[in-house]
């Protein structure tokens, strides 16, 4: 039976209005491509404060991308800088080991600070205000080319060009489809791209903390046998209340149990587990629980299709690098497609798309391996491993050259994983 003709055509069709999907749409629209974004959820729902409690860690390289897209000024009021990181470990008796490690932005030195434009190592952002900033910029860039409450019902990736059939009957032909539809990614499944999946048997409790002392742009990561406890800086409230974001990783049963405690009992648990640096901690507001896992697609591309962000890869949140990997994907893909346009090549040309895969897949695989190893190393109370990792923290803390390299990686500029943030010839994205 012949396929019904497409009712519309575009250069780039983006499936999924996630943070990665919206950033991708803004980037390519501003680069002059004809873009459609397809999002099945109604945006009034996804913009609601109760939709998602997670914040995002945005590395320095990611902040520069948003600055180049002229979005950072709108995001900055909802972001708190990370100038310092303290990493601690729990002793067998539950107390904090004196052997610990700290990172400070001043550890970079003058040469590195000049190279990377100085400033913080990164930022912690509030999820919902940032989502609204991205939505407003995307709506302005796309206009009626933003298709909300619209779901793809069937995918046709046969030659010559992909065709997407919507549940409402519309059909869209695109030179290239970009899958930004998250870890489940119906697009990836429709393309029959395989996936390696790593379950962690861990869940995360996420909520907001008020605390007595200012965080002074410190991020804290405290490792316990059943998972890490992270307190990540957020902007103070207008009345001066000091805030951080809590991400507490434990077993599913433990996390769900914590989420049901009343405020005083949860506060007691928090203060018994965390150090003295912020004074007394008080959990405030809604609580969210999320299962943790990692995954990696067997490939990122096929003719007319590229996977971006969580559709291609997902890592353990232990290092806060998930969204930053997606931003690198977008920058790499943008450089690749601008080059294709300059050379008069088809946007969906497999050879060109494989260049994007070659840039990004090794870096993402290395970050997955690194975060997986960190979680397995620190999420155990086995005494020999605990002693070895404590000694390792203390040794690294006294090795300035190694610390510089680790800070550079955390900022998103390092080449230790064999990847370099691409330079856009157009100047839209930063070097």
Secondary structure, DSSP 8 states (H G I E B T S, - for coil): ------SEEEEEEEE--SHHHHHHHHHHHHTT--EEEEESS-HHHHTSTTS----EEEEHHHHHHHHHTT-HHHHGGGEEEE-EEEEEEB-TTSSB-S--EEEEGGGGHHHHHHHTTSS-SEEEE-HHHHHHHHHHHHHHHHGGGEEES--EEEEE--SSSEEEEETTS-EEEEEEEEE-STTT-HHHHHTT--EEEEEEEEEEEEEEEEESS--TTEEEEEEETTEEEEEEEE---TT--EEEEEEEEE-HHHHHHHHTS-HHHHHHHHHHHS-STT-SEEEEEEEEEEEEEEEEES-SEETTEEE-GGGTEE--GGGS-HHHHHHHHHHHHHHHHHHHHHHT--TT-HHHHHHHHHHHHHHHHHHHHHHHHHHHHHS---HHHHHHHHHHHHHHTT-HHHHHHHHHHHHT---TTS------TTSSS--
